[in-house]
Amino acid sequence: MRLISRSVLREIWPPFLLGFAAYTFVLLIRTVLFLADFAVRRSAPILEVANLVVLSLPWIVVLTLPMAFLLGVLIGLGRLGVDSELTALRSCGAGPAALYRPVLGAAAALSVFVLALYNLVLPPANAALERSMARAAATSIVNVVAPRTFREPRPGITFFFDRVAADGRSFEGVFLKLGDESEPPKRVIVARRGGLTLEGDHLWLDLYGSTVHEVDPADPSRYRTSRNASQRLLLAGDLANSPGARVTSERGLRSQSLSELWRSAHRKETSDVGRRLAWVEIHKKFAIPFACFAFALVGIPLAESFRRGGRGGGFALSLLVIIVYYVLLTSGETWAQEGRLSSGLAMWLPNILLLLLGAAAAFGKATARPPHPPRPLPEPSPAASARSLHPGPRPRSAPARMLSLLDRNVLKRFFFALALVLASAILLAVVVDYADKIDEVAEHHPPASAIAGYYRYFLISITLQIAPFAVLFSTLVGLGILSKNNEDTAFKASGVSLWRLAAPVLVLACLGAAVCFAVGEYILPFAEQREARYRNVIYGRPPDFGTKSEGSRNWYLAGNGEIWHREEADPARDVLYAVSIFDFDPDFQLVQRTAAREAVWKDGGWLLRQGWTREFAASAPTPYRTFLEERVAGDAPQAFAATRRRPEEMRFRELERLIRRLRRSGYATASLETALQTKLAQPALLPVMALLAVPFAFRIGRRGALAGIGVGVALGILALIAAAFLTKLGEVGALPPILAAWSPNILFGLAATFLVLRMST
């Protein structure tokens, strides 16, 4: 290999590897959060969690390898152009082939690797991941039903449980209604404890200490109870094809090999849409690997022509090209499925456009005229010379007067790095999320306003999630540039300490923490609710789907622990029809059951009409009686129509009041208390990340911004894993909620303090 080729490749590989690590880290965030919940709540073995991580990597890697290669080409060759090394090569007689030969050779090798990965590794990995995730979802009580909510795991069974047991796998206080949802509860089961068992493809619900209650609606006096030490119900008889289990392990198109896709595309019984989708996947298996080659062809002329921006400009340019490419790719899938474009043209269109852009840029570079010699400057007039020798005071804005020249210099570099990091992470997250939802968009055809609304609110939540990592990266890069240019040495020689250099960044991080808390308190709850509504529209569901769990539209859990069921309701008249009320003791044993033809809200309580009540306490003198009218206490009618919200959709004080109310009722609130503390701990992580980055920035700054990005990726991965697992430990009660939420801040704060004390300022 020629010396020039080796030099070019040496410039490309460092930013390529760092870009690959950074992009993969961004796309792994959601996977890490899910697997942390999976590992902690289900006490999954570490090998099972590691297997899911490995199976999740191939689909991420095939996306991030081409992205990282474009970044490597633009930054590596851009550095040669900024330092005039490309000009020196041309002056020595090295033509364009000196650049194209090593870059295209590396692109060809990488394309072959991605092609093999996409066709040989990705299909079986996706199939194994689907099977593993189906089994995980089936055996995870969190995915079947959340505590204190109602759901139908399969038609004919309404399922409710009071709390998660200490082991995180079983649940306590089980209530089941058997029969069609439209019918009144004739047969119910109450159990002290329950759990899920997976045997082959059969999902069983095991109940312990259960009591079956059966009533004859025609004659309520005929009532039968049967007690069982243990009882078993079948929730799903075939996980692979049972919609009632809410999981599926059917092999989708993305899990099929090239030969299987070819057979699907030529099978006569395949629908037109299915045939088009099969051809989309066939072409995609070759188009995405070829993207490495297309990125190289467009990256070389762009890097040569991009002089002044340096590595930051190369990063921004690569981000723009990547976003355009993947937007066209995901949109092409929709166009192909709808029949507006052929499958081949839809998948190859982004590559074709990149090749045309690269050819046009290369042709323009080759035919560009040499620059004209500079014209001599005119002699300045005496008046102009006098003004230049005695310049007047320059007006400064109010913010500029509040900041010194040093502060403005530091913050300018910090804000530049922050803008690049936030833009790259946010846009990458949007593109990947849209690619994940492209099938739903093609199937349900939601209006453009719903898609735009979803991503408008999605940006708020994703920005708050990545804000600590963005501050970490920006501090490393911004202060690292000072160290690389030896400006920190010059400042120290002038009596300015490193603490003074880092002070504006630390102050800004504290202000950013306050802003993030305010956004999380006053904007995020509303944004999360609107995002969920727009997501339901994209998935073809009613906008309010999920605000009340499936199967819970006729059920309500009262504040005093009673379970209410009604067949119909008239909100205008505050009337409930065909009402059933179930009252439990602290051990979740049914002590009283009441039914009435209707319930009317009157004078701050409910007036039941034409009903009966039955008591199950041993000391009850009259276990069964009827009534014409009877008043009972209960929640107001508005509570029956209220939506169920997640902690993210609630403000701090609102969530705090909910926790106090549940704690007084004797319910476990570890999960909600952890979420409450996280509302404070997550914004406070911003100044901690900035403080942690300061000693690293001045230690490794001389190696350049890329070294800072590499350290930022490593620290970000550690922070993400620590925060994810410790928070989940708090949610299941393994750690005190305040300790679980604040542990990442404490751990990284102590590490930052130790490194700062050892730093020579």
Sequence and secondary structure as in RCSB ss.txt:
>XXXX:A:sequence
MRLISRSVLREIWPPFLLGFAAYTFVLLIRTVLFLADFAVRRSAPILEVANLVVLSLPWIVVLTLPMAFLLGVLI
GLGRLGVDSELTALRSCGAGPAALYRPVLGAAAALSVFVLALYNLVLPPANAALERSMARAAATSIVNVVAPRTF
REPRPGITFFFDRVAADGRSFEGVFLKLGDESEPPKRVIVARRGGLTLEGDHLWLDLYGSTVHEVDPADPSRYRT
SRNASQRLLLAGDLANSPGARVTSERGLRSQSLSELWRSAHRKETSDVGRRLAWVEIHKKFAIPFACFAFALVGI
PLAESFRRGGRGGGFALSLLVIIVYYVLLTSGETWAQEGRLSSGLAMWLPNILLLLLGAAAAFGKATARPPHPPR
PLPEPSPAASARSLHPGPRPRSAPARMLSLLDRNVLKRFFFALALVLASAILLAVVVDYADKIDEVAEHHPPASA
IAGYYRYFLISITLQIAPFAVLFSTLVGLGILSKNNEDTAFKASGVSLWRLAAPVLVLACLGAAVCFAVGEYILP
FAEQREARYRNVIYGRPPDFGTKSEGSRNWYLAGNGEIWHREEADPARDVLYAVSIFDFDPDFQLVQRTAAREAV
WKDGGWLLRQGWTREFAASAPTPYRTFLEERVAGDAPQAFAATRRRPEEMRFRELERLIRRLRRSGYATASLETA
LQTKLAQPALLPVMALLAVPFAFRIGRRGALAGIGVGVALGILALIAAAFLTKLGEVGALPPILAAWSPNILFGL
AATFLVLRMST
>XXXX:A:secstr
  HHHHHHHHHHHHHHHHHHHHHHHHHHHHHHHHHHHHHHHTT  HHHHHHHHHHHHHHHHHHHHHHHHHHHHHH
HHHHHHHTTHHHHHHHTT  THHHHHHHHHHHHHHHHHHHHIIIIIHHHHHHHHHHHHHHHHHH HHHH  TT  
EEEETTEEEEEEEE TTSSSEEEEEEEES TTS   EEEEEEEEEEEEETTEEEEEEEEEEEEEEETTEEEEEEE
EEEEEEEEEEES TTT GGGT      GGGS HHHHHHHHH TTS HHHHHHHHHHHHHHHHHHHHHHHHHHHHH
HHHHH  SSHHHHHHHHHHHHHHHHHHHHHHHHHHHHHTSS HHHHHHHHHHHHHHHHHHHHHHHHH        
      HHHHHHHHS       HHHHHS HHHHHHHHHHHHHHHHHHHHHHHHHHHHHHHHHHHHHHHH   HHH
HHHHHHHHHHHHHHHHHHHHHHHHHHHHHHHHHHTTHHHHHHHTT  HHHHHHHHHHHHHHHHHHHHHHHHHTHH
HHHHHHHHHHHHHTTS TTBTTB TT TTEEE TTS EEEEEEEETTTTEEEEEEEEEE TT  EEEEEEEEEEE
EETTEEEEEEEEEEE  TT S SEEEEEEEEE    HHHHH     GGGS HHHHHHHHHHHHHTT   HHHHHH
HHHHHHHHHHHHHHHHHHHHHHHHHGGG HHHHHHHHHHHHHHHHHHHHHHHHHHHTTSS HHHHHHHHHHHHHH
HHHHHHHTS  
